[in-house]
Amino acid sequence: MIPLEQSLHIKYLPENDQDVLWGLTVHTVGYQHIESNMVYPPCNHPTRYLFSVEKGRILDEYQLLYITRGKGTFISEACKSCQVKAGNMFLLFPGEWHNYSPHKRTGWDEYWIGFKGINMDNRFKNNFFNKQKPIFNIGINEEIVHLYQQGIKIAKEQKTGFQQMLAGIVNYLLGFTYSLDRHLFFEELNVINNINKAKVIMLENFQHEISPEEVAQQVNMSYSWFRRIFKQYTGFAPVQYIVELKIQKSKELLTNSMMSIKEISYQVGFDNSDYFCTTFKKKTGMTPLKYRDFTQGKNL
């Protein structure tokens, strides 16, 4: 990890009308090292973001904070007195009262980045992130630390297009956080190997008659548990995943072969070509013939 000075705050980052249209803008990014028994927040904390641990505060933006050393307490309107530690991230939401501080005995090291925009608002509305689960367990990850440090560097230089570069870093951090937190959750359930094995079984057998129940049996899981955990992990119910594999293979055959629609439907495991055409159009918005013409350039 790249060493930083004791405290580094980049604040009041400007945004123009074009930056706002990009969908996400960054207003602050920084790092601070809090020793044990040190006053928190330190006196050099930016005044716009200053708060007292007695009163807490409300922001008009999102902030994503990452603790890399020590531990402390986080409180918000939706999350009552949660403990945070090294390897945790927590997300602050605009308009929500919150409070946090390191334990005096340990202090902590914190990175943060503050941002707002329609892209993040949509993720919040669609429940990718919610106030009831503001803390993410992602472990100590050098790549994430590097992203924060890269954000600090970009914010200090403020070259043309810097807001778009910072927005990219925020999007990467959010995606990284979302993925790592979910992965660790499933890892603790000891199901990742089973899910990956099930995906391989489906991939090798989707052209034949194989049911989700058979797949569950092969990975030694009850079907009800398998169906539930597979949907949570992949975003697809098992039967939907098998259909998706069929559709992806049919796209390949439509683009790269002159097989008839009927031949392709049987090749990918549909017993009925009419059902294949209906399913394909529902998934892609085009009939198989229109998809073939489009991908082979016949409608240009």
Wavefront OBJ file of the C-alpha trace (Angstrom):
o trace
v 0.000 0.000 0.000
v 1.193 3.507 -0.807
v 1.995 5.425 2.386
v -0.007 8.621 2.936
v 0.467 11.580 5.193
v -1.352 11.559 8.539
v -4.457 13.251 7.169
v -5.447 14.251 3.650
v -8.721 15.954 2.750
v -9.726 16.943 -0.772
v -12.929 18.955 -0.432
v -15.285 21.245 -2.344
v -14.572 19.633 -5.712
v -16.286 21.693 -8.452
v -18.872 20.257 -10.820
v -20.234 21.779 -14.023
v -23.469 21.093 -15.900
v -21.814 18.453 -18.101
v -20.456 16.662 -15.038
v -23.965 16.418 -13.582
v -25.273 14.953 -16.856
v -22.670 12.176 -16.504
v -24.855 10.836 -13.697
v -22.480 10.968 -10.737
v -20.223 13.672 -9.280
v -17.696 13.564 -6.434
v -17.399 16.323 -3.836
v -14.828 15.061 -1.365
v -12.248 12.293 -1.020
v -9.679 11.723 1.664
v -7.875 9.707 4.294
v -7.054 10.104 7.958
v -5.065 8.184 10.524
v -6.511 8.318 14.038
v -4.194 7.187 16.822
v -5.510 5.682 20.064
v -6.873 8.300 22.484
v -6.791 10.934 19.731
v -9.617 13.508 19.555
v -12.185 12.595 16.924
v -12.961 14.119 14.578
v -9.577 15.872 14.448
v -9.458 19.664 14.356
v -8.395 19.676 10.677
v -11.606 17.909 9.579
v -13.277 19.874 6.726
v -15.790 22.340 8.191
v -18.466 21.441 5.640
v -18.388 17.846 6.857
v -17.586 18.484 10.511
v -19.720 16.798 13.130
v -19.553 16.110 16.828
v -19.781 12.568 18.130
v -22.310 13.871 20.667
v -24.767 15.205 18.066
v -24.014 13.320 14.831
v -24.845 14.933 11.501
v -26.860 14.811 8.252
v -25.240 15.092 4.803
v -26.691 16.012 1.409
v -24.637 13.322 -0.370
v -23.637 9.683 -0.189
v -20.297 8.778 1.369
v -18.498 5.453 1.227
v -16.030 4.944 4.086
v -13.488 2.138 4.371
v -11.813 1.201 7.662
v -8.380 -0.396 7.195
v -7.147 -0.424 10.819
v -8.774 -0.391 14.252
v -12.447 -0.511 15.096
v -15.304 1.682 16.261
v -19.043 2.324 16.317
v -21.507 3.367 13.623
v -25.058 4.558 14.314
v -27.775 5.765 11.941
v -31.542 6.181 11.957
v -31.948 2.725 10.382
v -28.923 0.969 11.946
v -28.795 1.203 15.713
v -25.310 1.072 17.246
v -23.369 -1.248 14.921
v -19.753 -2.220 15.497
v -17.338 -1.652 12.609
v -13.793 -2.923 12.268
v -10.888 -3.113 9.850
v -12.147 -4.610 6.605
v -15.591 -3.002 6.899
v -17.078 -0.400 4.590
v -20.111 1.642 5.498
v -22.335 3.796 3.330
v -23.831 7.098 4.446
v -27.082 8.185 2.801
v -28.159 11.764 2.055
v -30.744 13.145 4.446
v -30.189 10.436 7.066
v -28.837 11.254 10.515
v -25.736 9.234 11.408
v -22.808 9.134 13.770
v -19.568 7.176 13.915
v -16.256 7.232 15.742
v -13.257 4.976 16.436
v -12.768 3.352 19.815
v -10.355 5.399 21.891
v -8.265 2.327 22.684
v -7.599 1.439 19.022
v -8.214 4.498 16.876
v -8.582 3.673 13.165
v -7.523 4.485 9.616
v -10.346 5.608 7.340
v -10.705 6.375 3.655
v -13.793 8.088 2.288
v -15.298 9.434 -0.883
v -18.453 11.585 -1.085
v -20.684 11.699 -4.162
v -24.206 12.178 -5.513
v -26.099 11.720 -8.757
v -28.930 9.965 -10.545
v -26.871 6.787 -11.093
v -26.541 6.208 -7.354
v -30.128 7.303 -6.694
v -31.324 4.584 -9.091
v -29.227 1.931 -7.350
v -30.753 2.979 -4.044
v -34.291 2.927 -5.491
v -33.692 -0.566 -6.902
v -32.400 -1.839 -3.523
v -28.816 -2.598 -4.512
v -27.984 -0.522 -1.446
v -30.331 0.224 1.443
v -30.291 2.035 4.769
v -31.066 -1.153 6.710
v -27.740 -2.680 5.594
v -25.171 0.124 5.435
v -22.170 -1.994 6.539
v -20.266 -4.291 4.169
v -17.762 -6.915 5.203
v -15.178 -6.986 2.420
v -11.918 -7.645 4.278
v -8.632 -5.796 3.813
v -8.152 -5.398 0.086
v -5.136 -3.623 -1.370
v -6.892 -2.943 -4.672
v -9.647 -1.018 -2.891
v -7.067 1.025 -0.964
v -5.361 1.763 -4.287
v -8.675 2.987 -5.759
v -9.139 5.448 -2.901
v -5.551 6.635 -3.267
v -6.007 7.007 -7.016
v -9.125 9.072 -6.321
v -7.130 11.329 -3.993
v -4.469 11.794 -6.687
v -7.037 12.634 -9.390
v -8.840 15.075 -7.087
v -5.588 16.847 -6.217
v -4.609 17.285 -9.880
v -8.115 18.149 -11.198
v -7.188 17.642 -14.848
v -9.886 18.111 -17.460
v -12.494 15.366 -17.139
v -11.461 14.610 -13.551
v -15.086 14.306 -12.404
v -15.705 11.542 -14.940
v -12.578 9.720 -13.769
v -13.678 10.035 -10.139
v -17.165 8.796 -11.075
v -15.513 5.728 -12.603
v -13.642 5.089 -9.364
v -16.852 5.415 -7.330
v -18.666 2.993 -9.637
v -15.784 0.525 -9.361
v -15.723 0.859 -5.568
v -19.485 0.316 -5.331
v -19.381 -2.709 -7.633
v -16.378 -4.128 -5.798
v -18.070 -3.609 -2.429
v -21.368 -5.141 -3.548
v -19.639 -8.183 -5.057
v -17.148 -8.866 -2.252
v -19.771 -8.524 0.463
v -22.081 -10.985 -1.308
v -19.202 -13.388 -1.984
v -18.147 -13.471 1.670
v -21.778 -14.063 2.686
v -22.040 -17.130 0.436
v -18.545 -18.261 1.416
v -19.641 -18.371 5.050
v -22.570 -20.587 4.020
v -20.104 -23.013 2.350
v -22.193 -23.157 -0.832
v -19.976 -21.526 -3.473
v -18.378 -24.790 -4.643
v -21.819 -26.395 -4.906
v -23.201 -23.492 -6.930
v -20.196 -23.480 -9.259
v -20.485 -27.240 -9.705
v -24.185 -26.848 -10.495
v -23.401 -24.207 -13.132
v -20.925 -26.560 -14.801
v -23.467 -29.404 -14.780
v -26.042 -27.116 -16.402
v -23.540 -25.877 -18.991
v -22.589 -29.423 -19.980
v -26.183 -30.695 -20.113
v -28.506 -27.823 -21.097
v -28.921 -29.276 -24.615
v -30.405 -32.428 -23.098
v -33.280 -33.000 -20.745
v -31.914 -32.114 -17.309
v -34.092 -30.735 -14.550
v -33.093 -28.404 -11.714
v -34.124 -31.173 -9.309
v -31.544 -33.496 -10.895
v -28.874 -30.815 -10.611
v -29.674 -30.288 -6.929
v -29.378 -34.014 -6.342
v -25.972 -34.137 -8.044
v -24.600 -31.391 -5.789
v -26.096 -32.999 -2.652
v -28.522 -30.215 -1.796
v -32.252 -30.291 -1.157
v -34.075 -28.747 -4.084
v -35.789 -26.041 -2.025
v -32.448 -24.885 -0.534
v -30.652 -25.211 -3.866
v -33.287 -23.164 -5.721
v -33.224 -20.420 -3.090
v -29.449 -20.105 -2.780
v -28.833 -20.437 -6.542
v -31.238 -17.538 -7.229
v -29.592 -15.392 -4.561
v -26.099 -16.109 -5.911
v -26.690 -15.849 -9.684
v -29.833 -13.736 -9.968
v -31.517 -16.588 -11.894
v -33.813 -19.344 -10.740
v -32.233 -22.686 -11.825
v -34.763 -23.229 -14.628
v -34.212 -19.646 -15.858
v -30.458 -20.203 -15.878
v -30.854 -23.286 -18.081
v -33.076 -21.338 -20.484
v -30.509 -18.527 -20.567
v -27.792 -21.007 -21.576
v -30.043 -22.264 -24.384
v -30.675 -18.728 -25.634
v -26.983 -17.803 -25.577
v -26.060 -20.928 -27.549
v -28.845 -20.273 -30.050
v -27.516 -16.726 -30.588
v -24.132 -18.200 -31.454
v -25.664 -20.659 -33.932
v -27.903 -18.027 -35.521
v -24.917 -15.750 -36.083
v -22.282 -18.282 -37.131
v -24.166 -21.028 -38.957
v -26.793 -21.518 -41.638
v -28.706 -24.117 -39.643
v -32.482 -23.771 -39.897
v -34.482 -22.376 -36.980
v -35.937 -25.825 -36.387
v -32.473 -27.420 -36.325
v -31.187 -24.808 -33.905
v -34.161 -25.214 -31.584
v -33.485 -28.955 -31.309
v -29.723 -28.396 -31.074
v -30.114 -26.227 -27.947
v -32.655 -28.509 -26.298
v -36.118 -27.198 -27.226
v -38.599 -29.916 -28.192
v -40.795 -27.463 -30.067
v -39.494 -24.847 -32.524
v -42.547 -22.601 -32.017
v -41.878 -22.525 -28.274
v -38.220 -21.759 -29.021
v -39.223 -18.789 -31.216
v -41.610 -17.471 -28.553
v -39.010 -17.819 -25.795
v -36.255 -16.281 -27.928
v -38.368 -13.221 -28.799
v -39.390 -12.774 -25.176
v -35.727 -12.798 -24.117
v -34.234 -10.705 -26.936
v -37.076 -8.644 -28.361
v -36.488 -10.191 -31.812
v -37.524 -13.357 -33.586
v -34.671 -15.784 -34.338
v -34.824 -14.868 -38.068
v -34.634 -11.125 -37.343
v -31.757 -11.727 -34.934
v -29.908 -13.708 -37.628
v -30.446 -10.973 -40.213
v -29.320 -8.308 -37.744
v -26.125 -10.075 -36.618
v -25.219 -11.165 -40.147
v -25.684 -7.619 -41.468
v -28.522 -8.498 -43.828
v -30.719 -5.592 -42.734
v -28.080 -2.908 -43.332
l 1 2 3 4 5 6 7 8 9 10 11 12 13 14 15 16 17 18 19 20 21 22 23 24 25 26 27 28 29 30 31 32 33 34 35 36 37 38 39 40 41 42 43 44 45 46 47 48 49 50 51 52 53 54 55 56 57 58 59 60 61 62 63 64 65 66 67 68 69 70 71 72 73 74 75 76 77 78 79 80 81 82 83 84 85 86 87 88 89 90 91 92 93 94 95 96 97 98 99 100 101 102 103 104 105 106 107 108 109 110 111 112 113 114 115 116 117 118 119 120 121 122 123 124 125 126 127 128 129 130 131 132 133 134 135 136 137 138 139 140 141 142 143 144 145 146 147 148 149 150 151 152 153 154 155 156 157 158 159 160 161 162 163 164 165 166 167 168 169 170 171 172 173 174 175 176 177 178 179 180 181 182 183 184 185 186 187 188 189 190 191 192 193 194 195 196 197 198 199 200 201 202 203 204 205 206 207 208 209 210 211 212 213 214 215 216 217 218 219 220 221 222 223 224 225 226 227 228 229 230 231 232 233 234 235 236 237 238 239 240 241 242 243 244 245 246 247 248 249 250 251 252 253 254 255 256 257 258 259 260 261 262 263 264 265 266 267 268 269 270 271 272 273 274 275 276 277 278 279 280 281 282 283 284 285 286 287 288 289 290 291 292 293 294 295 296 297 298 299 300
